[in-house]
Amino acid sequence: TKSPAAKKNIQKRAMEVLKRKRMYETQRDQLAGQQFNIDQASFGIESAKATVSTISAMKAANTELKGVMKNDLKIDDVDELADDMAEMM
């Protein structure tokens, strides 16, 4: 019951709507990809920060351990304790 011109107009508008929909879907997919890349970069940065923190803690622990071994641990005391323990056996 509609005229051929009206049908063509409706078809033309429908095609435009579909094209716009495809364009928006493409933009959405691009943004999702960009968000993924940003998230990956953020994870990499956090991982690097955690690694730096871990290394720093390990260095501090190593320094402290060296100090304890050098200043507080006396080999003579260890030998004497080992001798005492051996005598008890």
N, CA, C and O atoms as a GROMACS GRO file, in nm:
protein
  356
    1THR      N    1   0.081  -0.121   0.000
    1THR     CA    2   0.000   0.000   0.000
    1THR      C    3   0.085   0.126   0.000
    1THR      O    4   0.036   0.235  -0.029
    2LYS      N    5   0.214   0.111   0.033
    2LYS     CA    6   0.302   0.229   0.031
    2LYS      C    7   0.356   0.246  -0.110
    2LYS      O    8   0.368   0.151  -0.187
    3SER      N    9   0.386   0.366  -0.139
    3SER     CA   10   0.438   0.396  -0.273
    3SER      C   11   0.582   0.346  -0.284
    3SER      O   12   0.651   0.334  -0.183
    4PRO      N   13   0.628   0.317  -0.406
    4PRO     CA   14   0.766   0.272  -0.425
    4PRO      C   15   0.868   0.374  -0.374
    4PRO      O   16   0.973   0.335  -0.324
    5ALA      N   17   0.840   0.500  -0.385
    5ALA     CA   18   0.932   0.604  -0.337
    5ALA      C   19   0.944   0.598  -0.186
    5ALA      O   20   1.053   0.615  -0.131
    6ALA      N   21   0.832   0.576  -0.117
    6ALA     CA   22   0.834   0.568   0.030
    6ALA      C   23   0.912   0.445   0.074
    6ALA      O   24   0.988   0.452   0.171
    7LYS      N   25   0.895   0.332   0.004
    7LYS     CA   26   0.969   0.211   0.037
    7LYS      C   27   1.119   0.232   0.018
    7LYS      O   28   1.199   0.189   0.102
    8LYS      N   29   1.157   0.298  -0.091
    8LYS     CA   30   1.299   0.326  -0.116
    8LYS      C   31   1.357   0.414  -0.005
    8LYS      O   32   1.469   0.394   0.040
    9ASN      N   33   1.279   0.511   0.036
    9ASN     CA   34   1.322   0.603   0.141
    9ASN      C   35   1.344   0.526   0.272
    9ASN      O   36   1.442   0.549   0.343
   10ILE      N   37   1.250   0.435   0.303
   10ILE     CA   38   1.262   0.356   0.426
   10ILE      C   39   1.384   0.264   0.417
   10ILE      O   40   1.459   0.250   0.514
   11GLN      N   41   1.405   0.202   0.300
   11GLN     CA   42   1.521   0.116   0.282
   11GLN      C   43   1.652   0.194   0.295
   11GLN      O   44   1.748   0.148   0.356
   12LYS      N   45   1.652   0.313   0.238
   12LYS     CA   46   1.771   0.398   0.246
   12LYS      C   47   1.802   0.433   0.391
   12LYS      O   48   1.917   0.426   0.434
   13ARG      N   49   1.700   0.470   0.467
   13ARG     CA   50   1.719   0.503   0.608
   13ARG      C   51   1.764   0.381   0.687
   13ARG      O   52   1.849   0.392   0.776
   14ALA      N   53   1.708   0.264   0.654
   14ALA     CA   54   1.748   0.141   0.723
   14ALA      C   55   1.894   0.109   0.696
   14ALA      O   56   1.967   0.068   0.787
   15MET      N   57   1.938   0.128   0.573
   15MET     CA   58   2.078   0.104   0.539
   15MET      C   59   2.170   0.200   0.613
   15MET      O   60   2.276   0.160   0.662
   16GLU      N   61   2.129   0.325   0.623
   16GLU     CA   62   2.208   0.424   0.696
   16GLU      C   63   2.220   0.385   0.844
   16GLU      O   64   2.326   0.398   0.905
   17VAL      N   65   2.108   0.337   0.900
   17VAL     CA   66   2.109   0.295   1.040
   17VAL      C   67   2.203   0.176   1.058
   17VAL      O   68   2.277   0.170   1.156
   18LEU      N   69   2.200   0.080   0.966
   18LEU     CA   70   2.289  -0.035   0.974
   18LEU      C   71   2.436   0.006   0.961
   18LEU      O   72   2.522  -0.046   1.032
   19LYS      N   73   2.464   0.099   0.870
   19LYS     CA   74   2.601   0.147   0.854
   19LYS      C   75   2.650   0.214   0.982
   19LYS      O   76   2.763   0.194   1.026
   20ARG      N   77   2.562   0.295   1.040
   20ARG     CA   78   2.597   0.364   1.164
   20ARG      C   79   2.620   0.261   1.276
   20ARG      O   80   2.712   0.275   1.357
   21LYS      N   81   2.535   0.159   1.280
   21LYS     CA   82   2.552   0.054   1.380
   21LYS      C   83   2.687  -0.014   1.364
   21LYS      O   84   2.757  -0.034   1.463
   22ARG      N   85   2.725  -0.050   1.242
   22ARG     CA   86   2.855  -0.113   1.217
   22ARG      C   87   2.969  -0.020   1.259
   22ARG      O   88   3.068  -0.065   1.317
   23MET      N   89   2.954   0.109   1.229
   23MET     CA   90   3.057   0.206   1.267
   23MET      C   91   3.072   0.211   1.419
   23MET      O   92   3.184   0.212   1.470
   24TYR      N   93   2.960   0.214   1.491
   24TYR     CA   94   2.966   0.218   1.638
   24TYR      C   95   3.025   0.089   1.694
   24TYR      O   96   3.101   0.093   1.791
   25GLU      N   97   2.991  -0.024   1.634
   25GLU     CA   98   3.048  -0.151   1.679
   25GLU      C   99   3.200  -0.154   1.658
   25GLU      O  100   3.274  -0.203   1.743
   26THR      N  101   3.244  -0.102   1.544
   26THR     CA  102   3.388  -0.095   1.516
   26THR      C  103   3.458  -0.006   1.618
   26THR      O  104   3.565  -0.041   1.669
   27GLN      N  105   3.398   0.110   1.647
   27GLN     CA  106   3.457   0.200   1.746
   27GLN      C  107   3.461   0.134   1.884
   27GLN      O  108   3.560   0.147   1.957
   28ARG      N  109   3.354   0.064   1.919
   28ARG     CA  110   3.348  -0.006   2.048
   28ARG      C  111   3.460  -0.109   2.057
   28ARG      O  112   3.529  -0.119   2.159
   29ASP      N  113   3.479  -0.185   1.949
   29ASP     CA  114   3.585  -0.287   1.949
   29ASP      C  115   3.723  -0.224   1.959
   29ASP      O  116   3.811  -0.277   2.027
   30GLN      N  117   3.743  -0.112   1.890
   30GLN     CA  118   3.872  -0.042   1.899
   30GLN      C  119   3.898   0.008   2.041
   30GLN      O  120   4.009  -0.004   2.092
   31LEU      N  121   3.794   0.063   2.103
   31LEU     CA  122   3.810   0.112   2.240
   31LEU      C  123   3.838  -0.003   2.337
   31LEU      O  124   3.917   0.011   2.430
   32ALA      N  125   3.772  -0.116   2.314
   32ALA     CA  126   3.798  -0.233   2.399
   32ALA      C  127   3.943  -0.278   2.384
   32ALA      O  128   4.008  -0.313   2.482
   33GLY      N  129   3.994  -0.277   2.262
   33GLY     CA  130   4.134  -0.311   2.239
   33GLY      C  131   4.228  -0.214   2.306
   33GLY      O  132   4.328  -0.254   2.365
   34GLN      N  133   4.197  -0.086   2.297
   34GLN     CA  134   4.281   0.015   2.362
   34GLN      C  135   4.278  -0.001   2.513
   34GLN      O  136   4.381   0.012   2.580
   35GLN      N  137   4.160  -0.031   2.568
   35GLN     CA  138   4.148  -0.050   2.713
   35GLN      C  139   4.231  -0.172   2.757
   35GLN      O  140   4.295  -0.170   2.861
   36PHE      N  141   4.228  -0.276   2.676
   36PHE     CA  142   4.308  -0.395   2.705
   36PHE      C  143   4.456  -0.360   2.708
   36PHE      O  144   4.528  -0.401   2.799
   37ASN      N  145   4.501  -0.283   2.610
   37ASN     CA  146   4.642  -0.243   2.605
   37ASN      C  147   4.680  -0.159   2.726
   37ASN      O  148   4.789  -0.175   2.782
   38ILE      N  149   4.592  -0.069   2.766
   38ILE     CA  150   4.618   0.014   2.884
   38ILE      C  151   4.626  -0.072   3.009
   38ILE      O  152   4.713  -0.053   3.094
   39ASP      N  153   4.534  -0.168   3.020
   39ASP     CA  154   4.534  -0.258   3.136
   39ASP      C  155   4.663  -0.340   3.139
   39ASP      O  156   4.721  -0.360   3.246
   40GLN      N  157   4.707  -0.388   3.025
   40GLN     CA  158   4.831  -0.466   3.018
   40GLN      C  159   4.950  -0.380   3.060
   40GLN      O  160   5.036  -0.426   3.135
   41ALA      N  161   4.955  -0.256   3.013
   41ALA     CA  162   5.064  -0.166   3.050
   41ALA      C  163   5.062  -0.138   3.201
   41ALA      O  164   5.166  -0.137   3.266
   42SER      N  165   4.944  -0.117   3.254
   42SER     CA  166   4.930  -0.092   3.398
   42SER      C  167   4.977  -0.212   3.479
   42SER      O  168   5.047  -0.197   3.579
   43PHE      N  169   4.940  -0.331   3.434
   43PHE     CA  170   4.984  -0.452   3.503
   43PHE      C  171   5.136  -0.464   3.498
   43PHE      O  172   5.199  -0.500   3.597
   44GLY      N  173   5.194  -0.433   3.383
   44GLY     CA  174   5.339  -0.439   3.368
   44GLY      C  175   5.409  -0.341   3.463
   44GLY      O  176   5.511  -0.374   3.523
   45ILE      N  177   5.353  -0.223   3.475
   45ILE     CA  178   5.412  -0.122   3.564
   45ILE      C  179   5.404  -0.169   3.710
   45ILE      O  180   5.501  -0.159   3.784
   46GLU      N  181   5.287  -0.220   3.749
   46GLU     CA  182   5.271  -0.268   3.887
   46GLU      C  183   5.365  -0.385   3.915
   46GLU      O  184   5.422  -0.395   4.024
   47SER      N  185   5.381  -0.472   3.818
   47SER     CA  186   5.471  -0.586   3.833
   47SER      C  187   5.616  -0.538   3.849
   47SER      O  188   5.690  -0.590   3.933
   48ALA      N  189   5.655  -0.440   3.771
   48ALA     CA  190   5.791  -0.385   3.781
   48ALA      C  191   5.812  -0.320   3.918
   48ALA      O  192   5.918  -0.336   3.978
   49LYS      N  193   5.712  -0.247   3.966
   49LYS     CA  194   5.723  -0.184   4.098
   49LYS      C  195   5.738  -0.289   4.207
   49LYS      O  196   5.817  -0.273   4.300
   50ALA      N  197   5.662  -0.398   4.196
   50ALA     CA  198   5.671  -0.505   4.295
   50ALA      C  199   5.809  -0.570   4.291
   50ALA      O  200   5.865  -0.604   4.395
   51THR      N  201   5.863  -0.586   4.172
   51THR     CA  202   5.996  -0.645   4.159
   51THR      C  203   6.102  -0.555   4.222
   51THR      O  204   6.190  -0.603   4.294
   52VAL      N  205   6.093  -0.425   4.196
   52VAL     CA  206   6.188  -0.330   4.255
   52VAL      C  207   6.180  -0.334   4.407
   52VAL      O  208   6.282  -0.332   4.476
   53SER      N  209   6.057  -0.340   4.460
   53SER     CA  210   6.038  -0.345   4.605
   53SER      C  211   6.096  -0.474   4.663
   53SER      O  212   6.159  -0.472   4.769
   54THR      N  213   6.076  -0.584   4.594
   54THR     CA  214   6.129  -0.712   4.640
   54THR      C  215   6.281  -0.710   4.642
   54THR      O  216   6.343  -0.756   4.738
   55ILE      N  217   6.340  -0.659   4.536
   55ILE     CA  218   6.487  -0.652   4.528
   55ILE      C  219   6.542  -0.564   4.640
   55ILE      O  220   6.643  -0.598   4.702
   56SER      N  221   6.477  -0.453   4.665
   56SER     CA  222   6.520  -0.363   4.771
   56SER      C  223   6.515  -0.432   4.907
   56SER      O  224   6.608  -0.419   4.988
   57ALA      N  225   6.408  -0.506   4.932
   57ALA     CA  226   6.397  -0.578   5.059
   57ALA      C  227   6.504  -0.686   5.070
   57ALA      O  228   6.560  -0.707   5.177
   58MET      N  229   6.532  -0.753   4.960
   58MET     CA  230   6.636  -0.857   4.961
   58MET      C  231   6.773  -0.797   4.988
   58MET      O  232   6.853  -0.856   5.060
   59LYS      N  233   6.801  -0.681   4.931
   59LYS     CA  234   6.929  -0.614   4.955
   59LYS      C  235   6.942  -0.577   5.103
   59LYS      O  236   7.047  -0.597   5.164
   60ALA      N  237   6.835  -0.522   5.159
   60ALA     CA  238   6.838  -0.481   5.299
   60ALA      C  239   6.858  -0.603   5.390
   60ALA      O  240   6.934  -0.597   5.486
   61ALA      N  241   6.788  -0.712   5.358
   61ALA     CA  242   6.803  -0.833   5.439
   61ALA      C  243   6.945  -0.888   5.428
   61ALA      O  244   7.001  -0.934   5.527
   62ASN      N  245   7.002  -0.884   5.309
   62ASN     CA  246   7.139  -0.932   5.288
   62ASN      C  247   7.238  -0.850   5.369
   62ASN      O  248   7.328  -0.905   5.433
   63THR      N  249   7.222  -0.719   5.366
   63THR     CA  250   7.310  -0.630   5.442
   63THR      C  251   7.299  -0.659   5.592
   63THR      O  252   7.400  -0.667   5.662
   64GLU      N  253   7.176  -0.674   5.639
   64GLU     CA  254   7.154  -0.703   5.781
   64GLU      C  255   7.215  -0.838   5.820
   64GLU      O  256   7.276  -0.850   5.926
   65LEU      N  257   7.198  -0.936   5.736
   65LEU     CA  258   7.252  -1.069   5.764
   65LEU      C  259   7.405  -1.065   5.768
   65LEU      O  260   7.467  -1.126   5.856
   66LYS      N  261   7.465  -0.994   5.674
   66LYS     CA  262   7.612  -0.981   5.675
   66LYS      C  263   7.659  -0.915   5.804
   66LYS      O  264   7.759  -0.957   5.862
   67GLY      N  265   7.587  -0.812   5.848
   67GLY     CA  266   7.624  -0.743   5.972
   67GLY      C  267   7.615  -0.834   6.092
   67GLY      O  268   7.703  -0.834   6.178
   68VAL      N  269   7.509  -0.912   6.099
   68VAL     CA  270   7.492  -1.005   6.211
   68VAL      C  271   7.603  -1.109   6.208
   68VAL      O  272   7.662  -1.140   6.312
   69MET      N  273   7.630  -1.164   6.091
   69MET     CA  274   7.734  -1.267   6.079
   69MET      C  275   7.871  -1.211   6.118
   69MET      O  276   7.950  -1.280   6.182
   70LYS      N  277   7.897  -1.088   6.081
   70LYS     CA  278   8.029  -1.028   6.106
   70LYS      C  279   8.045  -0.986   6.252
   70LYS      O  280   8.150  -1.010   6.313
   71ASN      N  281   7.941  -0.924   6.309
   71ASN     CA  282   7.954  -0.862   6.441
   71ASN      C  283   7.906  -0.951   6.557
   71ASN      O  284   7.966  -0.949   6.665
   72ASP      N  285   7.800  -1.026   6.536
   72ASP     CA  286   7.737  -1.096   6.648
   72ASP      C  287   7.772  -1.245   6.655
   72ASP      O  288   7.763  -1.304   6.762
   73LEU      N  289   7.810  -1.304   6.544
   73LEU     CA  290   7.838  -1.448   6.543
   73LEU      C  291   7.988  -1.469   6.556
   73LEU      O  292   8.067  -1.426   6.470
   74LYS      N  293   8.025  -1.534   6.662
   74LYS     CA  294   8.168  -1.559   6.686
   74LYS      C  295   8.194  -1.708   6.665
   74LYS      O  296   8.128  -1.793   6.725
   75ILE      N  297   8.291  -1.736   6.580
   75ILE     CA  298   8.323  -1.875   6.544
   75ILE      C  299   8.366  -1.954   6.668
   75ILE      O  300   8.332  -2.071   6.682
   76ASP      N  301   8.441  -1.888   6.756
   76ASP     CA  302   8.488  -1.956   6.878
   76ASP      C  303   8.370  -2.003   6.962
   76ASP      O  304   8.372  -2.113   7.018
   77ASP      N  305   8.266  -1.919   6.971
   77ASP     CA  306   8.147  -1.956   7.047
   77ASP      C  307   8.078  -2.077   6.983
   77ASP      O  308   8.030  -2.166   7.053
   78VAL      N  309   8.073  -2.079   6.850
   78VAL     CA  310   8.011  -2.191   6.779
   78VAL      C  311   8.091  -2.318   6.802
   78VAL      O  312   8.034  -2.423   6.828
   79ASP      N  313   8.222  -2.308   6.792
   79ASP     CA  314   8.308  -2.425   6.815
   79ASP      C  315   8.292  -2.477   6.958
   79ASP      O  316   8.284  -2.598   6.980
   80GLU      N  317   8.288  -2.386   7.052
   80GLU     CA  318   8.274  -2.425   7.192
   80GLU      C  319   8.140  -2.494   7.216
   80GLU      O  320   8.133  -2.594   7.288
   81LEU      N  321   8.036  -2.440   7.157
   81LEU     CA  322   7.903  -2.500   7.171
   81LEU      C  323   7.900  -2.638   7.108
   81LEU      O  324   7.843  -2.731   7.164
   82ALA      N  325   7.962  -2.652   6.991
   82ALA     CA  326   7.966  -2.782   6.924
   82ALA      C  327   8.043  -2.883   7.009
   82ALA      O  328   8.002  -2.999   7.020
   83ASP      N  329   8.154  -2.840   7.069
   83ASP     CA  330   8.231  -2.928   7.157
   83ASP      C  331   8.148  -2.970   7.278
   83ASP      O  332   8.147  -3.088   7.315
   84ASP      N  333   8.079  -2.875   7.339
   84ASP     CA  334   7.995  -2.905   7.455
   84ASP      C  335   7.886  -3.004   7.419
   84ASP      O  336   7.856  -3.095   7.496
   85MET      N  337   7.827  -2.987   7.302
   85MET     CA  338   7.720  -3.077   7.258
   85MET      C  339   7.777  -3.217   7.232
   85MET      O  340   7.713  -3.317   7.262
   86ALA      N  341   7.898  -3.222   7.175
   86ALA     CA  342   7.960  -3.351   7.146
   86ALA      C  343   7.992  -3.424   7.275
   86ALA      O  344   7.978  -3.546   7.281
   87GLU      N  345   8.035  -3.353   7.377
   87GLU     CA  346   8.069  -3.412   7.506
   87GLU      C  347   7.945  -3.471   7.572
   87GLU      O  348   7.954  -3.571   7.643
   88MET      N  349   7.831  -3.410   7.550
   88MET     CA  350   7.707  -3.457   7.612
   88MET      C  351   7.660  -3.586   7.544
   88MET      O  352   7.584  -3.662   7.605
   89MET      N  353   7.701  -3.612   7.424
   89MET     CA  354   7.655  -3.731   7.353
   89MET      C  355   7.726  -3.849   7.398
   89MET      O  356   7.701  -3.959   7.349
   0.00000   0.00000   0.00000
